[in-house]
Amino acid sequence: MYAPILFLGFQHASSVMAVIAVERAVFYREGAAGMYSTIPNAFGQVSIEMPYVFVQAVFYSVIVYAMIGF
C-alpha cells in the first residue's frame, strides 16, 4: 500500500509543478503591481486543488483495494 500511495503523491506533485511554473510569471507581475497579497493567492491555489486531489485519491483507492482484494 505504501508504493501506490507514494506513486499517487508523486503523480499529483509532478502535474501541479507544471501549472505552478506557468503561473509564476503572473504571480510576480501582479504581486509587484500590488493587486493582491501572497496569502490569498496561496489559499486560492490550495482550495482549487483539494477537490481534484480528493476525487483522484478516492478513485485510486477503490481501484487499488479491489486489485489487492481488501
Predicted model as a PDB file, atoms N, CA, C, CB and O in Angstrom, pLDDT in the B-factor column:
MODEL        1                                                                  
ATOM      1  N   MET A   1       0.824  -1.203   0.000  1.00 72.00           N  
ATOM      2  CA  MET A   1       0.000   0.000   0.000  1.00 72.00           C  
ATOM      3  C   MET A   1       0.861   1.257   0.000  1.00 72.00           C  
ATOM      4  CB  MET A   1      -0.933   0.004   1.207  1.00 72.00           C  
ATOM      5  O   MET A   1       0.428   2.314  -0.459  1.00 72.00           O  
ATOM      6  N   TYR A   2       2.079   1.136   0.516  1.00 79.00           N  
ATOM      7  CA  TYR A   2       2.943   2.314   0.555  1.00 79.00           C  
ATOM      8  C   TYR A   2       3.294   2.782  -0.856  1.00 79.00           C  
ATOM      9  CB  TYR A   2       4.223   2.011   1.344  1.00 79.00           C  
ATOM     10  O   TYR A   2       3.236   3.976  -1.150  1.00 79.00           O  
ATOM     11  N   ALA A   3       3.653   1.852  -1.718  1.00 82.00           N  
ATOM     12  CA  ALA A   3       4.077   2.206  -3.076  1.00 82.00           C  
ATOM     13  C   ALA A   3       2.963   2.861  -3.896  1.00 82.00           C  
ATOM     14  CB  ALA A   3       4.571   0.970  -3.795  1.00 82.00           C  
ATOM     15  O   ALA A   3       3.226   3.867  -4.555  1.00 82.00           O  
ATOM     16  N   PRO A   4       1.720   2.334  -3.889  1.00 76.00           N  
ATOM     17  CA  PRO A   4       0.683   3.023  -4.683  1.00 76.00           C  
ATOM     18  C   PRO A   4       0.363   4.430  -4.173  1.00 76.00           C  
ATOM     19  CB  PRO A   4      -0.589   2.198  -4.687  1.00 76.00           C  
ATOM     20  O   PRO A   4       0.120   5.337  -4.969  1.00 76.00           O  
ATOM     21  N   ILE A   5       0.362   4.612  -2.870  1.00 77.00           N  
ATOM     22  CA  ILE A   5       0.072   5.949  -2.333  1.00 77.00           C  
ATOM     23  C   ILE A   5       1.214   6.909  -2.641  1.00 77.00           C  
ATOM     24  CB  ILE A   5      -0.170   5.884  -0.810  1.00 77.00           C  
ATOM     25  O   ILE A   5       0.979   8.079  -2.943  1.00 77.00           O  
ATOM     26  N   LEU A   6       2.438   6.424  -2.567  1.00 84.00           N  
ATOM     27  CA  LEU A   6       3.587   7.251  -2.919  1.00 84.00           C  
ATOM     28  C   LEU A   6       3.537   7.625  -4.400  1.00 84.00           C  
ATOM     29  CB  LEU A   6       4.903   6.516  -2.594  1.00 84.00           C  
ATOM     30  O   LEU A   6       3.843   8.760  -4.766  1.00 84.00           O  
ATOM     31  N   PHE A   7       3.153   6.673  -5.248  1.00 83.00           N  
ATOM     32  CA  PHE A   7       3.013   6.956  -6.675  1.00 83.00           C  
ATOM     33  C   PHE A   7       1.964   8.032  -6.912  1.00 83.00           C  
ATOM     34  CB  PHE A   7       2.645   5.683  -7.441  1.00 83.00           C  
ATOM     35  O   PHE A   7       2.173   8.932  -7.725  1.00 83.00           O  
ATOM     36  N   LEU A   8       0.839   7.948  -6.213  1.00 78.00           N  
ATOM     37  CA  LEU A   8      -0.216   8.945  -6.361  1.00 78.00           C  
ATOM     38  C   LEU A   8       0.283  10.327  -5.965  1.00 78.00           C  
ATOM     39  CB  LEU A   8      -1.435   8.564  -5.520  1.00 78.00           C  
ATOM     40  O   LEU A   8      -0.028  11.312  -6.635  1.00 78.00           O  
ATOM     41  N   GLY A   9       1.045  10.410  -4.895  1.00 79.00           N  
ATOM     42  CA  GLY A   9       1.598  11.696  -4.461  1.00 79.00           C  
ATOM     43  C   GLY A   9       2.572  12.269  -5.469  1.00 79.00           C  
ATOM     44  O   GLY A   9       2.516  13.460  -5.776  1.00 79.00           O  
ATOM     45  N   PHE A  10       3.463  11.442  -5.989  1.00 84.00           N  
ATOM     46  CA  PHE A  10       4.414  11.915  -6.988  1.00 84.00           C  
ATOM     47  C   PHE A  10       3.716  12.337  -8.268  1.00 84.00           C  
ATOM     48  CB  PHE A  10       5.438  10.839  -7.290  1.00 84.00           C  
ATOM     49  O   PHE A  10       4.104  13.324  -8.892  1.00 84.00           O  
ATOM     50  N   GLN A  11       2.703  11.609  -8.659  1.00 81.00           N  
ATOM     51  CA  GLN A  11       1.969  11.937  -9.877  1.00 81.00           C  
ATOM     52  C   GLN A  11       1.291  13.299  -9.742  1.00 81.00           C  
ATOM     53  CB  GLN A  11       0.925  10.848 -10.187  1.00 81.00           C  
ATOM     54  O   GLN A  11       1.349  14.122 -10.656  1.00 81.00           O  
ATOM     55  N   HIS A  12       0.655  13.528  -8.606  1.00 77.00           N  
ATOM     56  CA  HIS A  12      -0.017  14.813  -8.420  1.00 77.00           C  
ATOM     57  C   HIS A  12       0.995  15.954  -8.304  1.00 77.00           C  
ATOM     58  CB  HIS A  12      -0.909  14.772  -7.173  1.00 77.00           C  
ATOM     59  O   HIS A  12       0.784  17.033  -8.858  1.00 77.00           O  
ATOM     60  N   ALA A  13       2.074  15.720  -7.598  1.00 79.00           N  
ATOM     61  CA  ALA A  13       3.087  16.765  -7.446  1.00 79.00           C  
ATOM     62  C   ALA A  13       3.690  17.149  -8.799  1.00 79.00           C  
ATOM     63  CB  ALA A  13       4.195  16.299  -6.487  1.00 79.00           C  
ATOM     64  O   ALA A  13       3.928  18.329  -9.054  1.00 79.00           O  
ATOM     65  N   SER A  14       3.935  16.181  -9.653  1.00 81.00           N  
ATOM     66  CA  SER A  14       4.514  16.497 -10.953  1.00 81.00           C  
ATOM     67  C   SER A  14       3.528  17.239 -11.846  1.00 81.00           C  
ATOM     68  CB  SER A  14       4.979  15.228 -11.640  1.00 81.00           C  
ATOM     69  O   SER A  14       3.937  18.081 -12.645  1.00 81.00           O  
ATOM     70  N   SER A  15       2.243  16.944 -11.727  1.00 77.00           N  
ATOM     71  CA  SER A  15       1.269  17.665 -12.549  1.00 77.00           C  
ATOM     72  C   SER A  15       1.055  19.082 -12.038  1.00 77.00           C  
ATOM     73  CB  SER A  15      -0.061  16.916 -12.576  1.00 77.00           C  
ATOM     74  O   SER A  15       0.797  19.988 -12.831  1.00 77.00           O  
ATOM     75  N   VAL A  16       1.157  19.287 -10.747  1.00 77.00           N  
ATOM     76  CA  VAL A  16       0.971  20.626 -10.178  1.00 77.00           C  
ATOM     77  C   VAL A  16       2.176  21.502 -10.474  1.00 77.00           C  
ATOM     78  CB  VAL A  16       0.735  20.545  -8.660  1.00 77.00           C  
ATOM     79  O   VAL A  16       2.023  22.705 -10.688  1.00 77.00           O  
ATOM     80  N   MET A  17       3.365  20.929 -10.492  1.00 78.00           N  
ATOM     81  CA  MET A  17       4.568  21.725 -10.721  1.00 78.00           C  
ATOM     82  C   MET A  17       4.546  22.409 -12.081  1.00 78.00           C  
ATOM     83  CB  MET A  17       5.804  20.852 -10.604  1.00 78.00           C  
ATOM     84  O   MET A  17       5.042  23.528 -12.213  1.00 78.00           O  
ATOM     85  N   ALA A  18       3.985  21.761 -13.091  1.00 78.00           N  
ATOM     86  CA  ALA A  18       3.896  22.386 -14.411  1.00 78.00           C  
ATOM     87  C   ALA A  18       2.974  23.601 -14.381  1.00 78.00           C  
ATOM     88  CB  ALA A  18       3.397  21.374 -15.450  1.00 78.00           C  
ATOM     89  O   ALA A  18       3.259  24.616 -15.017  1.00 78.00           O  
ATOM     90  N   VAL A  19       1.885  23.500 -13.651  1.00 77.00           N  
ATOM     91  CA  VAL A  19       0.943  24.622 -13.548  1.00 77.00           C  
ATOM     92  C   VAL A  19       1.570  25.776 -12.771  1.00 77.00           C  
ATOM     93  CB  VAL A  19      -0.371  24.170 -12.866  1.00 77.00           C  
ATOM     94  O   VAL A  19       1.432  26.938 -13.156  1.00 77.00           O  
ATOM     95  N   ILE A  20       2.249  25.457 -11.691  1.00 78.00           N  
ATOM     96  CA  ILE A  20       2.878  26.492 -10.872  1.00 78.00           C  
ATOM     97  C   ILE A  20       3.963  27.210 -11.662  1.00 78.00           C  
ATOM     98  CB  ILE A  20       3.468  25.885  -9.589  1.00 78.00           C  
ATOM     99  O   ILE A  20       4.109  28.425 -11.535  1.00 78.00           O  
ATOM    100  N   ALA A  21       4.723  26.488 -12.472  1.00 79.00           N  
ATOM    101  CA  ALA A  21       5.775  27.121 -13.263  1.00 79.00           C  
ATOM    102  C   ALA A  21       5.197  28.126 -14.249  1.00 79.00           C  
ATOM    103  CB  ALA A  21       6.586  26.066 -14.009  1.00 79.00           C  
ATOM    104  O   ALA A  21       5.795  29.176 -14.482  1.00 79.00           O  
ATOM    105  N   VAL A  22       4.049  27.819 -14.826  1.00 80.00           N  
ATOM    106  CA  VAL A  22       3.420  28.744 -15.771  1.00 80.00           C  
ATOM    107  C   VAL A  22       2.858  29.961 -15.038  1.00 80.00           C  
ATOM    108  CB  VAL A  22       2.300  28.033 -16.561  1.00 80.00           C  
ATOM    109  O   VAL A  22       2.931  31.080 -15.545  1.00 80.00           O  
ATOM    110  N   GLU A  23       2.301  29.746 -13.852  1.00 80.00           N  
ATOM    111  CA  GLU A  23       1.672  30.844 -13.121  1.00 80.00           C  
ATOM    112  C   GLU A  23       2.670  31.730 -12.386  1.00 80.00           C  
ATOM    113  CB  GLU A  23       0.682  30.294 -12.139  1.00 80.00           C  
ATOM    114  O   GLU A  23       2.290  32.778 -11.864  1.00 80.00           O  
ATOM    115  N   ARG A  24       3.923  31.336 -12.335  1.00 81.00           N  
ATOM    116  CA  ARG A  24       4.906  32.110 -11.572  1.00 81.00           C  
ATOM    117  C   ARG A  24       5.088  33.515 -12.129  1.00 81.00           C  
ATOM    118  CB  ARG A  24       6.243  31.390 -11.560  1.00 81.00           C  
ATOM    119  O   ARG A  24       5.163  34.474 -11.361  1.00 81.00           O  
ATOM    120  N   ALA A  25       5.158  33.653 -13.438  1.00 80.00           N  
ATOM    121  CA  ALA A  25       5.329  34.977 -14.042  1.00 80.00           C  
ATOM    122  C   ALA A  25       4.134  35.870 -13.741  1.00 80.00           C  
ATOM    123  CB  ALA A  25       5.526  34.856 -15.558  1.00 80.00           C  
ATOM    124  O   ALA A  25       4.304  37.054 -13.446  1.00 80.00           O  
ATOM    125  N   VAL A  26       2.942  35.321 -13.812  1.00 80.00           N  
ATOM    126  CA  VAL A  26       1.735  36.094 -13.498  1.00 80.00           C  
ATOM    127  C   VAL A  26       1.737  36.494 -12.026  1.00 80.00           C  
ATOM    128  CB  VAL A  26       0.457  35.279 -13.833  1.00 80.00           C  
ATOM    129  O   VAL A  26       1.372  37.619 -11.683  1.00 80.00           O  
ATOM    130  N   PHE A  27       2.149  35.576 -11.160  1.00 79.00           N  
ATOM    131  CA  PHE A  27       2.200  35.853  -9.733  1.00 79.00           C  
ATOM    132  C   PHE A  27       3.151  37.011  -9.428  1.00 79.00           C  
ATOM    133  CB  PHE A  27       2.629  34.603  -8.967  1.00 79.00           C  
ATOM    134  O   PHE A  27       2.805  37.909  -8.659  1.00 79.00           O  
ATOM    135  N   TYR A  28       4.340  36.998 -10.021  1.00 81.00           N  
ATOM    136  CA  TYR A  28       5.303  38.064  -9.773  1.00 81.00           C  
ATOM    137  C   TYR A  28       4.818  39.391 -10.332  1.00 81.00           C  
ATOM    138  CB  TYR A  28       6.652  37.709 -10.374  1.00 81.00           C  
ATOM    139  O   TYR A  28       4.975  40.429  -9.688  1.00 81.00           O  
ATOM    140  N   ARG A  29       4.228  39.372 -11.530  1.00 81.00           N  
ATOM    141  CA  ARG A  29       3.771  40.604 -12.151  1.00 81.00           C  
ATOM    142  C   ARG A  29       2.643  41.246 -11.353  1.00 81.00           C  
ATOM    143  CB  ARG A  29       3.315  40.334 -13.574  1.00 81.00           C  
ATOM    144  O   ARG A  29       2.673  42.447 -11.083  1.00 81.00           O  
ATOM    145  N   GLU A  30       1.649  40.446 -10.975  1.00 79.00           N  
ATOM    146  CA  GLU A  30       0.518  41.002 -10.241  1.00 79.00           C  
ATOM    147  C   GLU A  30       0.892  41.323  -8.804  1.00 79.00           C  
ATOM    148  CB  GLU A  30      -0.655  40.039 -10.270  1.00 79.00           C  
ATOM    149  O   GLU A  30       0.332  42.245  -8.212  1.00 79.00           O  
ATOM    150  N   GLY A  31       1.832  40.574  -8.234  1.00 77.00           N  
ATOM    151  CA  GLY A  31       2.300  40.901  -6.886  1.00 77.00           C  
ATOM    152  C   GLY A  31       3.073  42.211  -6.863  1.00 77.00           C  
ATOM    153  O   GLY A  31       2.942  42.996  -5.924  1.00 77.00           O  
ATOM    154  N   ALA A  32       3.885  42.451  -7.901  1.00 80.00           N  
ATOM    155  CA  ALA A  32       4.636  43.700  -7.983  1.00 80.00           C  
ATOM    156  C   ALA A  32       3.710  44.887  -8.219  1.00 80.00           C  
ATOM    157  CB  ALA A  32       5.679  43.621  -9.095  1.00 80.00           C  
ATOM    158  O   ALA A  32       4.001  46.002  -7.785  1.00 80.00           O  
ATOM    159  N   ALA A  33       2.608  44.651  -8.900  1.00 81.00           N  
ATOM    160  CA  ALA A  33       1.648  45.728  -9.143  1.00 81.00           C  
ATOM    161  C   ALA A  33       0.793  46.009  -7.912  1.00 81.00           C  
ATOM    162  CB  ALA A  33       0.752  45.377 -10.326  1.00 81.00           C  
ATOM    163  O   ALA A  33       0.051  46.991  -7.884  1.00 81.00           O  
ATOM    164  N   GLY A  34       0.892  45.154  -6.892  1.00 77.00           N  
ATOM    165  CA  GLY A  34       0.125  45.366  -5.665  1.00 77.00           C  
ATOM    166  C   GLY A  34      -1.328  44.972  -5.790  1.00 77.00           C  
ATOM    167  O   GLY A  34      -2.174  45.515  -5.079  1.00 77.00           O  
ATOM    168  N   MET A  35      -1.645  44.038  -6.678  1.00 75.00           N  
ATOM    169  CA  MET A  35      -3.033  43.657  -6.889  1.00 75.00           C  
ATOM    170  C   MET A  35      -3.575  42.800  -5.750  1.00 75.00           C  
ATOM    171  CB  MET A  35      -3.170  42.915  -8.198  1.00 75.00           C  
ATOM    172  O   MET A  35      -4.763  42.869  -5.436  1.00 75.00           O  
ATOM    173  N   TYR A  36      -2.713  41.990  -5.127  1.00 74.00           N  
ATOM    174  CA  TYR A  36      -3.147  41.146  -4.019  1.00 74.00           C  
ATOM    175  C   TYR A  36      -1.928  40.734  -3.214  1.00 74.00           C  
ATOM    176  CB  TYR A  36      -3.923  39.899  -4.528  1.00 74.00           C  
ATOM    177  O   TYR A  36      -0.790  40.909  -3.649  1.00 74.00           O  
ATOM    178  N   SER A  37      -2.180  40.187  -2.040  1.00 76.00           N  
ATOM    179  CA  SER A  37      -1.073  39.682  -1.233  1.00 76.00           C  
ATOM    180  C   SER A  37      -0.862  38.201  -1.521  1.00 76.00           C  
ATOM    181  CB  SER A  37      -1.339  39.910   0.276  1.00 76.00           C  
ATOM    182  O   SER A  37      -1.653  37.587  -2.237  1.00 76.00           O  
ATOM    183  N   THR A  38       0.183  37.638  -0.974  1.00 75.00           N  
ATOM    184  CA  THR A  38       0.536  36.269  -1.302  1.00 75.00           C  
ATOM    185  C   THR A  38      -0.346  35.236  -0.595  1.00 75.00           C  
ATOM    186  CB  THR A  38       1.974  36.026  -0.954  1.00 75.00           C  
ATOM    187  O   THR A  38      -0.574  34.155  -1.138  1.00 75.00           O  
ATOM    188  N   ILE A  39      -0.840  35.545   0.592  1.00 81.00           N  
ATOM    189  CA  ILE A  39      -1.635  34.575   1.352  1.00 81.00           C  
ATOM    190  C   ILE A  39      -2.950  34.228   0.645  1.00 81.00           C  
ATOM    191  CB  ILE A  39      -1.929  35.122   2.749  1.00 81.00           C  
ATOM    192  O   ILE A  39      -3.252  33.042   0.508  1.00 81.00           O  
ATOM    193  N   PRO A  40      -3.743  35.199   0.191  1.00 81.00           N  
ATOM    194  CA  PRO A  40      -4.964  34.818  -0.546  1.00 81.00           C  
ATOM    195  C   PRO A  40      -4.677  34.035  -1.830  1.00 81.00           C  
ATOM    196  CB  PRO A  40      -5.761  36.061  -0.890  1.00 81.00           C  
ATOM    197  O   PRO A  40      -5.448  33.152  -2.205  1.00 81.00           O  
ATOM    198  N   ASN A  41      -3.583  34.354  -2.495  1.00 78.00           N  
ATOM    199  CA  ASN A  41      -3.229  33.618  -3.704  1.00 78.00           C  
ATOM    200  C   ASN A  41      -2.897  32.165  -3.361  1.00 78.00           C  
ATOM    201  CB  ASN A  41      -2.037  34.290  -4.418  1.00 78.00           C  
ATOM    202  O   ASN A  41      -3.360  31.253  -4.046  1.00 78.00           O  
ATOM    203  N   ALA A  42      -2.119  31.941  -2.333  1.00 78.00           N  
ATOM    204  CA  ALA A  42      -1.774  30.582  -1.925  1.00 78.00           C  
ATOM    205  C   ALA A  42      -3.016  29.827  -1.467  1.00 78.00           C  
ATOM    206  CB  ALA A  42      -0.723  30.605  -0.806  1.00 78.00           C  
ATOM    207  O   ALA A  42      -3.174  28.651  -1.794  1.00 78.00           O  
ATOM    208  N   PHE A  43      -3.888  30.472  -0.726  1.00 86.00           N  
ATOM    209  CA  PHE A  43      -5.125  29.846  -0.279  1.00 86.00           C  
ATOM    210  C   PHE A  43      -6.009  29.461  -1.462  1.00 86.00           C  
ATOM    211  CB  PHE A  43      -5.882  30.782   0.660  1.00 86.00           C  
ATOM    212  O   PHE A  43      -6.625  28.395  -1.460  1.00 86.00           O  
ATOM    213  N   GLY A  44      -6.069  30.321  -2.463  1.00 82.00           N  
ATOM    214  CA  GLY A  44      -6.861  30.026  -3.654  1.00 82.00           C  
ATOM    215  C   GLY A  44      -6.327  28.827  -4.419  1.00 82.00           C  
ATOM    216  O   GLY A  44      -7.103  27.993  -4.884  1.00 82.00           O  
ATOM    217  N   GLN A  45      -5.013  28.733  -4.555  1.00 79.00           N  
ATOM    218  CA  GLN A  45      -4.435  27.597  -5.265  1.00 79.00           C  
ATOM    219  C   GLN A  45      -4.672  26.291  -4.517  1.00 79.00           C  
ATOM    220  CB  GLN A  45      -2.944  27.812  -5.476  1.00 79.00           C  
ATOM    221  O   GLN A  45      -4.960  25.265  -5.132  1.00 79.00           O  
ATOM    222  N   VAL A  46      -4.555  26.326  -3.208  1.00 82.00           N  
ATOM    223  CA  VAL A  46      -4.781  25.111  -2.414  1.00 82.00           C  
ATOM    224  C   VAL A  46      -6.245  24.701  -2.457  1.00 82.00           C  
ATOM    225  CB  VAL A  46      -4.337  25.327  -0.956  1.00 82.00           C  
ATOM    226  O   VAL A  46      -6.556  23.519  -2.606  1.00 82.00           O  
ATOM    227  N   SER A  47      -7.150  25.672  -2.328  1.00 88.00           N  
ATOM    228  CA  SER A  47      -8.572  25.343  -2.315  1.00 88.00           C  
ATOM    229  C   SER A  47      -9.048  24.820  -3.675  1.00 88.00           C  
ATOM    230  CB  SER A  47      -9.388  26.571  -1.914  1.00 88.00           C  
ATOM    231  O   SER A  47      -9.988  24.027  -3.728  1.00 88.00           O  
ATOM    232  N   ILE A  48      -8.432  25.240  -4.751  1.00 83.00           N  
ATOM    233  CA  ILE A  48      -8.786  24.735  -6.076  1.00 83.00           C  
ATOM    234  C   ILE A  48      -8.293  23.303  -6.255  1.00 83.00           C  
ATOM    235  CB  ILE A  48      -8.201  25.640  -7.172  1.00 83.00           C  
ATOM    236  O   ILE A  48      -8.977  22.493  -6.882  1.00 83.00           O  
ATOM    237  N   GLU A  49      -7.132  22.978  -5.721  1.00 80.00           N  
ATOM    238  CA  GLU A  49      -6.548  21.653  -5.913  1.00 80.00           C  
ATOM    239  C   GLU A  49      -7.167  20.591  -5.012  1.00 80.00           C  
ATOM    240  CB  GLU A  49      -5.068  21.711  -5.671  1.00 80.00           C  
ATOM    241  O   GLU A  49      -7.119  19.411  -5.358  1.00 80.00           O  
ATOM    242  N   MET A  50      -7.739  20.957  -3.885  1.00 86.00           N  
ATOM    243  CA  MET A  50      -8.223  19.969  -2.923  1.00 86.00           C  
ATOM    244  C   MET A  50      -9.324  19.056  -3.479  1.00 86.00           C  
ATOM    245  CB  MET A  50      -8.733  20.675  -1.700  1.00 86.00           C  
ATOM    246  O   MET A  50      -9.230  17.844  -3.286  1.00 86.00           O  
ATOM    247  N   PRO A  51     -10.356  19.562  -4.151  1.00 89.00           N  
ATOM    248  CA  PRO A  51     -11.367  18.635  -4.699  1.00 89.00           C  
ATOM    249  C   PRO A  51     -10.780  17.667  -5.721  1.00 89.00           C  
ATOM    250  CB  PRO A  51     -12.503  19.422  -5.344  1.00 89.00           C  
ATOM    251  O   PRO A  51     -11.158  16.496  -5.757  1.00 89.00           O  
ATOM    252  N   TYR A  52      -9.872  18.143  -6.541  1.00 82.00           N  
ATOM    253  CA  TYR A  52      -9.234  17.280  -7.534  1.00 82.00           C  
ATOM    254  C   TYR A  52      -8.436  16.173  -6.857  1.00 82.00           C  
ATOM    255  CB  TYR A  52      -8.322  18.102  -8.454  1.00 82.00           C  
ATOM    256  O   TYR A  52      -8.519  15.012  -7.258  1.00 82.00           O  
ATOM    257  N   VAL A  53      -7.674  16.522  -5.847  1.00 80.00           N  
ATOM    258  CA  VAL A  53      -6.867  15.524  -5.132  1.00 80.00           C  
ATOM    259  C   VAL A  53      -7.777  14.521  -4.423  1.00 80.00           C  
ATOM    260  CB  VAL A  53      -5.923  16.212  -4.110  1.00 80.00           C  
ATOM    261  O   VAL A  53      -7.488  13.325  -4.415  1.00 80.00           O  
ATOM    262  N   PHE A  54      -8.857  14.991  -3.836  1.00 87.00           N  
ATOM    263  CA  PHE A  54      -9.776  14.095  -3.135  1.00 87.00           C  
ATOM    264  C   PHE A  54     -10.414  13.083  -4.091  1.00 87.00           C  
ATOM    265  CB  PHE A  54     -10.866  14.907  -2.429  1.00 87.00           C  
ATOM    266  O   PHE A  54     -10.461  11.890  -3.794  1.00 87.00           O  
ATOM    267  N   VAL A  55     -10.897  13.557  -5.224  1.00 88.00           N  
ATOM    268  CA  VAL A  55     -11.534  12.661  -6.202  1.00 88.00           C  
ATOM    269  C   VAL A  55     -10.519  11.669  -6.751  1.00 88.00           C  
ATOM    270  CB  VAL A  55     -12.165  13.471  -7.359  1.00 88.00           C  
ATOM    271  O   VAL A  55     -10.822  10.484  -6.896  1.00 88.00           O  
ATOM    272  N   GLN A  56      -9.325  12.142  -7.056  1.00 82.00           N  
ATOM    273  CA  GLN A  56      -8.292  11.252  -7.569  1.00 82.00           C  
ATOM    274  C   GLN A  56      -7.918  10.200  -6.527  1.00 82.00           C  
ATOM    275  CB  GLN A  56      -7.053  12.054  -7.985  1.00 82.00           C  
ATOM    276  O   GLN A  56      -7.741   9.032  -6.874  1.00 82.00           O  
ATOM    277  N   ALA A  57      -7.795  10.585  -5.274  1.00 82.00           N  
ATOM    278  CA  ALA A  57      -7.443   9.635  -4.218  1.00 82.00           C  
ATOM    279  C   ALA A  57      -8.540   8.597  -4.008  1.00 82.00           C  
ATOM    280  CB  ALA A  57      -7.173  10.375  -2.912  1.00 82.00           C  
ATOM    281  O   ALA A  57      -8.241   7.426  -3.776  1.00 82.00           O  
ATOM    282  N   VAL A  58      -9.812   9.009  -4.085  1.00 88.00           N  
ATOM    283  CA  VAL A  58     -10.913   8.060  -3.905  1.00 88.00           C  
ATOM    284  C   VAL A  58     -10.927   7.042  -5.039  1.00 88.00           C  
ATOM    285  CB  VAL A  58     -12.263   8.800  -3.836  1.00 88.00           C  
ATOM    286  O   VAL A  58     -11.025   5.841  -4.783  1.00 88.00           O  
ATOM    287  N   PHE A  59     -10.833   7.498  -6.285  1.00 88.00           N  
ATOM    288  CA  PHE A  59     -10.829   6.564  -7.412  1.00 88.00           C  
ATOM    289  C   PHE A  59      -9.638   5.623  -7.347  1.00 88.00           C  
ATOM    290  CB  PHE A  59     -10.818   7.326  -8.733  1.00 88.00           C  
ATOM    291  O   PHE A  59      -9.783   4.421  -7.570  1.00 88.00           O  
ATOM    292  N   TYR A  60      -8.478   6.151  -7.048  1.00 84.00           N  
ATOM    293  CA  TYR A  60      -7.273   5.339  -6.987  1.00 84.00           C  
ATOM    294  C   TYR A  60      -7.367   4.318  -5.858  1.00 84.00           C  
ATOM    295  CB  TYR A  60      -6.039   6.225  -6.803  1.00 84.00           C  
ATOM    296  O   TYR A  60      -6.963   3.168  -6.028  1.00 84.00           O  
ATOM    297  N   SER A  61      -7.892   4.728  -4.717  1.00 84.00           N  
ATOM    298  CA  SER A  61      -8.024   3.805  -3.587  1.00 84.00           C  
ATOM    299  C   SER A  61      -9.000   2.677  -3.896  1.00 84.00           C  
ATOM    300  CB  SER A  61      -8.482   4.557  -2.339  1.00 84.00           C  
ATOM    301  O   SER A  61      -8.739   1.524  -3.553  1.00 84.00           O  
ATOM    302  N   VAL A  62     -10.108   2.990  -4.533  1.00 88.00           N  
ATOM    303  CA  VAL A  62     -11.086   1.961  -4.879  1.00 88.00           C  
ATOM    304  C   VAL A  62     -10.464   0.938  -5.830  1.00 88.00           C  
ATOM    305  CB  VAL A  62     -12.343   2.597  -5.519  1.00 88.00           C  
ATOM    306  O   VAL A  62     -10.663  -0.266  -5.667  1.00 88.00           O  
ATOM    307  N   ILE A  63      -9.717   1.414  -6.812  1.00 86.00           N  
ATOM    308  CA  ILE A  63      -9.096   0.501  -7.770  1.00 86.00           C  
ATOM    309  C   ILE A  63      -8.032  -0.354  -7.081  1.00 86.00           C  
ATOM    310  CB  ILE A  63      -8.474   1.288  -8.943  1.00 86.00           C  
ATOM    311  O   ILE A  63      -7.981  -1.566  -7.291  1.00 86.00           O  
ATOM    312  N   VAL A  64      -7.184   0.267  -6.262  1.00 83.00           N  
ATOM    313  CA  VAL A  64      -6.107  -0.481  -5.619  1.00 83.00           C  
ATOM    314  C   VAL A  64      -6.661  -1.477  -4.614  1.00 83.00           C  
ATOM    315  CB  VAL A  64      -5.131   0.472  -4.931  1.00 83.00           C  
ATOM    316  O   VAL A  64      -6.199  -2.616  -4.556  1.00 83.00           O  
ATOM    317  N   TYR A  65      -7.644  -1.067  -3.824  1.00 85.00           N  
ATOM    318  CA  TYR A  65      -8.240  -2.006  -2.849  1.00 85.00           C  
ATOM    319  C   TYR A  65      -8.886  -3.179  -3.568  1.00 85.00           C  
ATOM    320  CB  TYR A  65      -9.288  -1.289  -1.961  1.00 85.00           C  
ATOM    321  O   TYR A  65      -8.804  -4.308  -3.085  1.00 85.00           O  
ATOM    322  N   ALA A  66      -9.524  -2.944  -4.705  1.00 88.00           N  
ATOM    323  CA  ALA A  66     -10.139  -4.051  -5.448  1.00 88.00           C  
ATOM    324  C   ALA A  66      -9.076  -4.987  -6.014  1.00 88.00           C  
ATOM    325  CB  ALA A  66     -11.023  -3.510  -6.586  1.00 88.00           C  
ATOM    326  O   ALA A  66      -9.265  -6.203  -6.041  1.00 88.00           O  
ATOM    327  N   MET A  67      -7.967  -4.423  -6.461  1.00 85.00           N  
ATOM    328  CA  MET A  67      -6.894  -5.254  -7.015  1.00 85.00           C  
ATOM    329  C   MET A  67      -6.228  -6.099  -5.938  1.00 85.00           C  
ATOM    330  CB  MET A  67      -5.851  -4.381  -7.705  1.00 85.00           C  
ATOM    331  O   MET A  67      -5.883  -7.256  -6.178  1.00 85.00           O  
ATOM    332  N   ILE A  68      -6.048  -5.525  -4.755  1.00 82.00           N  
ATOM    333  CA  ILE A  68      -5.379  -6.246  -3.672  1.00 82.00           C  
ATOM    334  C   ILE A  68      -6.310  -7.273  -3.065  1.00 82.00           C  
ATOM    335  CB  ILE A  68      -4.888  -5.275  -2.593  1.00 82.00           C  
ATOM    336  O   ILE A  68      -5.869  -8.335  -2.626  1.00 82.00           O  
ATOM    337  N   GLY A  69      -7.590  -6.965  -3.036  1.00 80.00           N  
ATOM    338  CA  GLY A  69      -8.577  -7.892  -2.500  1.00 80.00           C  
ATOM    339  C   GLY A  69      -8.968  -7.584  -1.065  1.00 80.00           C  
ATOM    340  O   GLY A  69      -9.371  -8.477  -0.319  1.00 80.00           O  
ATOM    341  N   PHE A  70      -8.846  -6.311  -0.677  1.00 71.00           N  
ATOM    342  CA  PHE A  70      -9.232  -5.918   0.689  1.00 71.00           C  
ATOM    343  C   PHE A  70     -10.724  -5.945   0.795  1.00 71.00           C  
ATOM    344  CB  PHE A  70      -8.689  -4.516   1.061  1.00 71.00           C  
ATOM    345  O   PHE A  70     -11.273  -5.650   1.856  1.00 71.00           O  
TER     346      PHE A  70                                                      
ENDMDL                                                                          
END                                                                             
